[in-house]
Amino acid sequence: MTAEHSMLSSLQNPRVKQLITLRDRRTRDEAQQFIIEGYRELLRATDAKCKIDTLFICPELFLGTNEAALIKRIEGTGATVFVCTDKVFKKMSYRDRPDGLLAISPQQHKELKDIVLKENPFFIVAEAIEKPGNLGTILRSSDAVGLDALILCDRCTDIHNPNVVRASVGTLFTVPVIEAGGKETLQWLKKNGISILAATPSAEHEFTEVDLTKPIAIAVGTEQLGLSPLWMENADIKVRIPMRGVADSLNVAMATTLLLYETVRQRKEKSIPT
């Protein structure tokens, strides 16, 4: 597996230095590339036909026996493969416990026009989410319920941040992620007859008491401030999540997950496709 591949053993190698610079958002945006690290992440990226430009491997760090098949698949798509020493790979890795697989891939960008509307559409609109871990968790929950698309409005966190890729466990490649401005997204939803749901502590009804079986976009906002007036004033449905303790709100990713699964529950009860 490794005899045909070039070896990287120096921390001063230009390829090593180039990869490390991709941890910086500005460099990622300029190069239009990003890092994918980890077996599960790369497997899901490959299954989704995400192009891989360069693959770096360190057999000493492999955790199982399936890596060879994945490497062969990626190399078969035209990727260049480099074998790294333990020291070099750990320098490039952003994980505490790397598993020996890391790649550079072109960035992917999708717009509202790329959405193919289904019979009963189901979206998340995430406005200005700040923390990569929350965005990654929202992606995992979105994948779990079969969401049609996650629309990122006025984004603060770069979806190509290595920590988003990691926190999503590769579901960044299984959920359509759309990037758009808030106003154009609002207009697009209204034009297509999709109701907007917003969660707010002041809402009259709890989230389990409203009809979520219609075409719907669940709008969620920043961790600290919640949704902006644009979304609160234009929401068709407002709900609250009951809080019985001293905390007045949930983490945005946790709140989103509750709303997603309630939507799935209601649609399942009425046998409406999600």
Contacts in CASP RR format, 6 or more apart in sequence:
PFRMAT RR
TARGET T0000
AUTHOR 0000-0000-0000
METHOD contacts of the structure
MODEL  1
MTAEHSMLSSLQNPRVKQLITLRDRRTRDEAQQFIIEGYRELLRATDAKC
KIDTLFICPELFLGTNEAALIKRIEGTGATVFVCTDKVFKKMSYRDRPDG
LLAISPQQHKELKDIVLKENPFFIVAEAIEKPGNLGTILRSSDAVGLDAL
ILCDRCTDIHNPNVVRASVGTLFTVPVIEAGGKETLQWLKKNGISILAAT
PSAEHEFTEVDLTKPIAIAVGTEQLGLSPLWMENADIKVRIPMRGVADSL
NVAMATTLLLYETVRQRKEKSIPT
1 59 0 8 1.000
1 68 0 8 1.000
1 71 0 8 1.000
1 72 0 8 1.000
2 57 0 8 1.000
2 59 0 8 1.000
2 83 0 8 1.000
5 57 0 8 1.000
5 81 0 8 1.000
5 82 0 8 1.000
5 83 0 8 1.000
6 82 0 8 1.000
6 83 0 8 1.000
7 82 0 8 1.000
7 83 0 8 1.000
7 84 0 8 1.000
7 85 0 8 1.000
8 15 0 8 1.000
8 16 0 8 1.000
8 56 0 8 1.000
8 82 0 8 1.000
8 83 0 8 1.000
8 84 0 8 1.000
8 85 0 8 1.000
8 88 0 8 1.000
9 84 0 8 1.000
9 85 0 8 1.000
9 88 0 8 1.000
10 16 0 8 1.000
10 88 0 8 1.000
11 87 0 8 1.000
11 88 0 8 1.000
11 91 0 8 1.000
13 88 0 8 1.000
15 54 0 8 1.000
15 82 0 8 1.000
16 88 0 8 1.000
16 91 0 8 1.000
16 92 0 8 1.000
19 35 0 8 1.000
19 56 0 8 1.000
19 92 0 8 1.000
19 102 0 8 1.000
19 104 0 8 1.000
20 91 0 8 1.000
20 92 0 8 1.000
21 27 0 8 1.000
22 28 0 8 1.000
22 31 0 8 1.000
22 33 0 8 1.000
22 34 0 8 1.000
22 35 0 8 1.000
22 104 0 8 1.000
23 35 0 8 1.000
23 94 0 8 1.000
23 162 0 8 1.000
25 158 0 8 1.000
25 161 0 8 1.000
28 34 0 8 1.000
28 107 0 8 1.000
28 158 0 8 1.000
28 160 0 8 1.000
29 107 0 8 1.000
29 158 0 8 1.000
32 106 0 8 1.000
32 107 0 8 1.000
33 53 0 8 1.000
33 104 0 8 1.000
33 105 0 8 1.000
33 106 0 8 1.000
33 107 0 8 1.000
34 104 0 8 1.000
34 105 0 8 1.000
34 107 0 8 1.000
34 160 0 8 1.000
34 162 0 8 1.000
34 165 0 8 1.000
35 94 0 8 1.000
35 102 0 8 1.000
35 103 0 8 1.000
35 104 0 8 1.000
35 105 0 8 1.000
35 162 0 8 1.000
35 165 0 8 1.000
36 42 0 8 1.000
36 45 0 8 1.000
36 50 0 8 1.000
36 52 0 8 1.000
36 102 0 8 1.000
36 103 0 8 1.000
36 104 0 8 1.000
36 105 0 8 1.000
36 165 0 8 1.000
37 93 0 8 1.000
37 94 0 8 1.000
37 95 0 8 1.000
37 98 0 8 1.000
37 101 0 8 1.000
37 102 0 8 1.000
37 103 0 8 1.000
37 162 0 8 1.000
37 165 0 8 1.000
37 166 0 8 1.000
38 95 0 8 1.000
38 98 0 8 1.000
38 99 0 8 1.000
38 100 0 8 1.000
38 101 0 8 1.000
38 102 0 8 1.000
39 63 0 8 1.000
39 66 0 8 1.000
39 67 0 8 1.000
39 70 0 8 1.000
39 99 0 8 1.000
39 101 0 8 1.000
40 169 0 8 1.000
40 170 0 8 1.000
41 165 0 8 1.000
41 166 0 8 1.000
41 169 0 8 1.000
41 170 0 8 1.000
41 173 0 8 1.000
42 52 0 8 1.000
42 55 0 8 1.000
42 70 0 8 1.000
42 74 0 8 1.000
42 101 0 8 1.000
42 103 0 8 1.000
43 70 0 8 1.000
44 169 0 8 1.000
44 170 0 8 1.000
44 171 0 8 1.000
44 173 0 8 1.000
44 174 0 8 1.000
45 52 0 8 1.000
45 103 0 8 1.000
45 105 0 8 1.000
45 170 0 8 1.000
45 173 0 8 1.000
46 52 0 8 1.000
46 70 0 8 1.000
46 73 0 8 1.000
46 74 0 8 1.000
46 77 0 8 1.000
47 173 0 8 1.000
47 174 0 8 1.000
48 173 0 8 1.000
48 174 0 8 1.000
50 105 0 8 1.000
50 108 0 8 1.000
50 173 0 8 1.000
51 77 0 8 1.000
51 105 0 8 1.000
51 106 0 8 1.000
52 74 0 8 1.000
52 77 0 8 1.000
52 78 0 8 1.000
52 79 0 8 1.000
52 103 0 8 1.000
52 104 0 8 1.000
52 105 0 8 1.000
53 79 0 8 1.000
53 80 0 8 1.000
53 103 0 8 1.000
53 104 0 8 1.000
53 105 0 8 1.000
53 106 0 8 1.000
54 79 0 8 1.000
54 80 0 8 1.000
54 81 0 8 1.000
54 82 0 8 1.000
54 103 0 8 1.000
54 104 0 8 1.000
55 71 0 8 1.000
55 74 0 8 1.000
55 75 0 8 1.000
55 79 0 8 1.000
55 80 0 8 1.000
55 81 0 8 1.000
55 82 0 8 1.000
55 101 0 8 1.000
55 102 0 8 1.000
55 103 0 8 1.000
56 81 0 8 1.000
56 82 0 8 1.000
56 84 0 8 1.000
56 89 0 8 1.000
56 92 0 8 1.000
56 100 0 8 1.000
56 101 0 8 1.000
56 102 0 8 1.000
56 103 0 8 1.000
57 67 0 8 1.000
57 71 0 8 1.000
57 81 0 8 1.000
57 82 0 8 1.000
57 83 0 8 1.000
57 84 0 8 1.000
57 89 0 8 1.000
57 100 0 8 1.000
57 101 0 8 1.000
57 102 0 8 1.000
58 83 0 8 1.000
58 84 0 8 1.000
58 85 0 8 1.000
58 86 0 8 1.000
58 88 0 8 1.000
58 89 0 8 1.000
58 98 0 8 1.000
58 100 0 8 1.000
59 67 0 8 1.000
59 83 0 8 1.000
59 100 0 8 1.000
60 86 0 8 1.000
60 100 0 8 1.000
61 86 0 8 1.000
61 89 0 8 1.000
61 98 0 8 1.000
61 99 0 8 1.000
61 100 0 8 1.000
62 99 0 8 1.000
62 100 0 8 1.000
62 101 0 8 1.000
63 99 0 8 1.000
67 100 0 8 1.000
67 101 0 8 1.000
70 101 0 8 1.000
71 81 0 8 1.000
71 101 0 8 1.000
74 81 0 8 1.000
74 103 0 8 1.000
75 81 0 8 1.000
79 103 0 8 1.000
84 92 0 8 1.000
89 98 0 8 1.000
89 100 0 8 1.000
89 102 0 8 1.000
90 98 0 8 1.000
92 102 0 8 1.000
93 100 0 8 1.000
93 102 0 8 1.000
94 162 0 8 1.000
94 163 0 8 1.000
94 166 0 8 1.000
95 166 0 8 1.000
107 160 0 8 1.000
108 177 0 8 1.000
109 179 0 8 1.000
110 176 0 8 1.000
110 177 0 8 1.000
110 178 0 8 1.000
110 179 0 8 1.000
111 178 0 8 1.000
111 179 0 8 1.000
111 180 0 8 1.000
112 151 0 8 1.000
112 178 0 8 1.000
112 180 0 8 1.000
112 184 0 8 1.000
112 185 0 8 1.000
112 188 0 8 1.000
114 176 0 8 1.000
114 178 0 8 1.000
115 148 0 8 1.000
115 149 0 8 1.000
115 176 0 8 1.000
115 178 0 8 1.000
117 192 0 8 1.000
118 148 0 8 1.000
118 273 0 8 1.000
119 273 0 8 1.000
120 213 0 8 1.000
120 214 0 8 1.000
120 215 0 8 1.000
120 267 0 8 1.000
120 272 0 8 1.000
120 273 0 8 1.000
120 274 0 8 1.000
121 148 0 8 1.000
121 192 0 8 1.000
121 194 0 8 1.000
121 215 0 8 1.000
121 216 0 8 1.000
121 217 0 8 1.000
122 145 0 8 1.000
122 146 0 8 1.000
122 147 0 8 1.000
122 148 0 8 1.000
122 215 0 8 1.000
122 216 0 8 1.000
122 263 0 8 1.000
122 274 0 8 1.000
123 147 0 8 1.000
123 148 0 8 1.000
123 149 0 8 1.000
123 150 0 8 1.000
123 151 0 8 1.000
123 189 0 8 1.000
123 194 0 8 1.000
123 216 0 8 1.000
123 217 0 8 1.000
123 218 0 8 1.000
124 138 0 8 1.000
124 142 0 8 1.000
124 147 0 8 1.000
124 149 0 8 1.000
124 150 0 8 1.000
124 151 0 8 1.000
124 217 0 8 1.000
124 218 0 8 1.000
124 219 0 8 1.000
124 220 0 8 1.000
124 256 0 8 1.000
124 260 0 8 1.000
125 151 0 8 1.000
125 153 0 8 1.000
125 185 0 8 1.000
125 189 0 8 1.000
125 196 0 8 1.000
125 217 0 8 1.000
125 218 0 8 1.000
125 219 0 8 1.000
125 220 0 8 1.000
125 231 0 8 1.000
126 135 0 8 1.000
126 138 0 8 1.000
126 150 0 8 1.000
126 151 0 8 1.000
126 152 0 8 1.000
126 153 0 8 1.000
126 155 0 8 1.000
126 220 0 8 1.000
126 221 0 8 1.000
126 256 0 8 1.000
127 153 0 8 1.000
127 154 0 8 1.000
127 182 0 8 1.000
127 219 0 8 1.000
127 220 0 8 1.000
127 221 0 8 1.000
127 222 0 8 1.000
127 226 0 8 1.000
127 227 0 8 1.000
127 228 0 8 1.000
127 231 0 8 1.000
128 153 0 8 1.000
128 154 0 8 1.000
128 155 0 8 1.000
128 156 0 8 1.000
128 221 0 8 1.000
128 222 0 8 1.000
128 228 0 8 1.000
129 135 0 8 1.000
129 138 0 8 1.000
129 152 0 8 1.000
129 155 0 8 1.000
129 156 0 8 1.000
129 157 0 8 1.000
129 220 0 8 1.000
129 221 0 8 1.000
129 222 0 8 1.000
129 223 0 8 1.000
129 252 0 8 1.000
130 156 0 8 1.000
130 157 0 8 1.000
130 222 0 8 1.000
130 223 0 8 1.000
130 224 0 8 1.000
131 157 0 8 1.000
131 223 0 8 1.000
132 157 0 8 1.000
132 161 0 8 1.000
132 163 0 8 1.000
132 164 0 8 1.000
132 167 0 8 1.000
133 163 0 8 1.000
133 164 0 8 1.000
133 167 0 8 1.000
133 253 0 8 1.000
134 223 0 8 1.000
134 251 0 8 1.000
134 252 0 8 1.000
134 253 0 8 1.000
135 157 0 8 1.000
135 159 0 8 1.000
135 164 0 8 1.000
135 167 0 8 1.000
135 168 0 8 1.000
135 253 0 8 1.000
136 164 0 8 1.000
136 167 0 8 1.000
136 168 0 8 1.000
136 171 0 8 1.000
136 172 0 8 1.000
136 253 0 8 1.000
137 167 0 8 1.000
137 168 0 8 1.000
137 253 0 8 1.000
137 257 0 8 1.000
138 150 0 8 1.000
138 220 0 8 1.000
138 252 0 8 1.000
138 253 0 8 1.000
138 256 0 8 1.000
138 257 0 8 1.000
139 150 0 8 1.000
139 164 0 8 1.000
139 167 0 8 1.000
139 168 0 8 1.000
139 170 0 8 1.000
139 171 0 8 1.000
139 172 0 8 1.000
139 175 0 8 1.000
139 177 0 8 1.000
140 167 0 8 1.000
140 168 0 8 1.000
140 169 0 8 1.000
140 171 0 8 1.000
141 253 0 8 1.000
141 256 0 8 1.000
141 257 0 8 1.000
141 260 0 8 1.000
141 261 0 8 1.000
142 150 0 8 1.000
142 171 0 8 1.000
142 175 0 8 1.000
142 260 0 8 1.000
143 168 0 8 1.000
143 171 0 8 1.000
143 174 0 8 1.000
143 175 0 8 1.000
144 260 0 8 1.000
145 260 0 8 1.000
145 261 0 8 1.000
145 263 0 8 1.000
145 264 0 8 1.000
145 274 0 8 1.000
146 175 0 8 1.000
146 274 0 8 1.000
147 175 0 8 1.000
147 260 0 8 1.000
148 176 0 8 1.000
149 175 0 8 1.000
149 176 0 8 1.000
149 177 0 8 1.000
149 178 0 8 1.000
150 175 0 8 1.000
150 176 0 8 1.000
150 177 0 8 1.000
150 178 0 8 1.000
151 178 0 8 1.000
151 180 0 8 1.000
151 185 0 8 1.000
151 217 0 8 1.000
152 159 0 8 1.000
152 177 0 8 1.000
152 178 0 8 1.000
152 179 0 8 1.000
152 180 0 8 1.000
153 180 0 8 1.000
153 181 0 8 1.000
153 182 0 8 1.000
153 185 0 8 1.000
154 181 0 8 1.000
154 182 0 8 1.000
155 179 0 8 1.000
156 222 0 8 1.000
157 164 0 8 1.000
158 164 0 8 1.000
159 172 0 8 1.000
159 177 0 8 1.000
159 179 0 8 1.000
164 172 0 8 1.000
165 172 0 8 1.000
180 188 0 8 1.000
182 230 0 8 1.000
183 230 0 8 1.000
186 196 0 8 1.000
186 230 0 8 1.000
186 231 0 8 1.000
186 234 0 8 1.000
189 196 0 8 1.000
189 217 0 8 1.000
190 234 0 8 1.000
192 215 0 8 1.000
193 215 0 8 1.000
194 215 0 8 1.000
194 216 0 8 1.000
194 217 0 8 1.000
195 214 0 8 1.000
195 215 0 8 1.000
195 216 0 8 1.000
195 217 0 8 1.000
195 236 0 8 1.000
195 237 0 8 1.000
196 216 0 8 1.000
196 217 0 8 1.000
196 219 0 8 1.000
196 231 0 8 1.000
196 234 0 8 1.000
196 235 0 8 1.000
196 236 0 8 1.000
196 237 0 8 1.000
197 210 0 8 1.000
197 212 0 8 1.000
197 216 0 8 1.000
197 217 0 8 1.000
197 218 0 8 1.000
197 219 0 8 1.000
197 235 0 8 1.000
197 236 0 8 1.000
197 237 0 8 1.000
197 238 0 8 1.000
197 239 0 8 1.000
197 259 0 8 1.000
198 219 0 8 1.000
198 227 0 8 1.000
198 231 0 8 1.000
198 232 0 8 1.000
198 235 0 8 1.000
198 237 0 8 1.000
198 238 0 8 1.000
198 239 0 8 1.000
199 207 0 8 1.000
199 220 0 8 1.000
199 238 0 8 1.000
199 239 0 8 1.000
199 240 0 8 1.000
199 241 0 8 1.000
199 255 0 8 1.000
199 259 0 8 1.000
200 227 0 8 1.000
200 232 0 8 1.000
200 238 0 8 1.000
200 239 0 8 1.000
200 240 0 8 1.000
201 240 0 8 1.000
201 243 0 8 1.000
201 248 0 8 1.000
201 249 0 8 1.000
202 238 0 8 1.000
202 240 0 8 1.000
203 238 0 8 1.000
203 239 0 8 1.000
203 240 0 8 1.000
204 238 0 8 1.000
204 240 0 8 1.000
205 238 0 8 1.000
205 239 0 8 1.000
205 240 0 8 1.000
206 239 0 8 1.000
206 240 0 8 1.000
206 241 0 8 1.000
206 242 0 8 1.000
207 239 0 8 1.000
207 240 0 8 1.000
207 241 0 8 1.000
207 258 0 8 1.000
207 259 0 8 1.000
207 262 0 8 1.000
208 262 0 8 1.000
209 239 0 8 1.000
210 237 0 8 1.000
210 239 0 8 1.000
211 266 0 8 1.000
212 262 0 8 1.000
212 263 0 8 1.000
212 266 0 8 1.000
212 267 0 8 1.000
213 263 0 8 1.000
213 266 0 8 1.000
213 267 0 8 1.000
213 270 0 8 1.000
213 272 0 8 1.000
216 237 0 8 1.000
216 263 0 8 1.000
218 256 0 8 1.000
218 259 0 8 1.000
218 260 0 8 1.000
218 263 0 8 1.000
219 227 0 8 1.000
219 231 0 8 1.000
219 235 0 8 1.000
220 226 0 8 1.000
220 227 0 8 1.000
220 252 0 8 1.000
220 255 0 8 1.000
220 256 0 8 1.000
220 259 0 8 1.000
221 227 0 8 1.000
221 228 0 8 1.000
221 231 0 8 1.000
221 252 0 8 1.000
222 252 0 8 1.000
223 251 0 8 1.000
223 252 0 8 1.000
226 252 0 8 1.000
227 235 0 8 1.000
232 238 0 8 1.000
239 259 0 8 1.000
241 249 0 8 1.000
241 250 0 8 1.000
241 255 0 8 1.000
241 258 0 8 1.000
241 259 0 8 1.000
243 249 0 8 1.000
243 250 0 8 1.000
249 255 0 8 1.000
250 258 0 8 1.000
263 274 0 8 1.000
264 274 0 8 1.000
266 272 0 8 1.000
267 273 0 8 1.000
267 274 0 8 1.000
268 274 0 8 1.000
END
